[in-house]
């Protein structure tokens, strides 16, 4: 059975992350956008663009905005939701790391 997580904001499904591989502390996943994706995408894009551009201050601020957006990762196996994580999404690829 594939390991997956629903990325949620309250009751709104932002997307689904399906595990593909582990890279040190990061879980690399396939990303399928959900109906709530347009509401969160600008925050995710801001973080990605700042990290790619080497603007550490803007990247950390964008990551903090994501952390305070009320996002959770709900595992498909019914275990406890992950509430403290870093998230990266680029097209149909995503990765997350527990803790900040």
N, C-alpha and C positions, 0 to 999 in steps of 0.2 A: 504494500500500500504506500502510495506517495505521501510524503510529509508536506503539509501545506498550512498556510495561515491566511485568514482573512484580515486584511488591513481595514480597520473600522475607525470611524469617528462618531461616537454615540451609536445610534442604530444604523447609520449610513455606511454602506459597504463602499470602500474606496477602491479596493482591488483584491486580488488573490495572488499570493506568492507561493510558488511550488518549488521545493528544494531541488537543487541540481548538484551542488558540491560545496565543500567547506574550504575556505582559504584563510588559514590561521583563525582569527576571531570572527571572521565574516562568513555568513551563510549566503551563498550565491544562489539565486532563484530565477525562475521564469516569472514574469509579471503579466497578469491579465487585468486590465483596467476594469473597474466597476462603475456603477452609475454616479458615485461620489467623486470620482477622479478629477473632474474639472475644478472642483472646489479646493483640492489640495495640490494639484499640479504646480501652480505658481510657486508655492513654498519649496517644493522638491526641486524645481528647475533653478530657483535662486541659489539653493545650496550647491547643486551640481556645477553651475556656471561659476560661482565664486571659488570653489575648490579647483576647478580646471584653470581658472584665471590666476591662481596663486594669491588671491586676496584672503589671507587667513582671517582677518578681522570680520570681513563680510561673510565668510564661510561659517565661522563660529556663530555669528548672529543669526544666520539663516538656519543652522542646525538647532539653535535654541528656540527659534520660532516654530520649527517642526515639533520639538519636544513639548512645547506648551500648547500645541493645537489639539490635544486630547486624543491623539491616535493610539490605538492598541493593535497588537497582533494576536488574533484569536486562533490558537492551534486547532486543526481539524480533528485531532484526537480527543478534544474536550478538556484537555489540561488547562491550567491557569493561563490567563492572558498575559502577554508580555507588554509591560507598560513603559519600561525604561530601555530605549534602544535608539540607535542611529540608523537612518534609512537613506539609501541611494536608489534612484530609479532612473533608467535611461532606456527609453523605448520599451521593449518587451523583456528587459533584464532588470533585476533588482538585487540588492544585497542589503542585509541588515546585520547589526552587531548589537548584542545585548549590552546594556550599560552605556554610560556616557563618558 
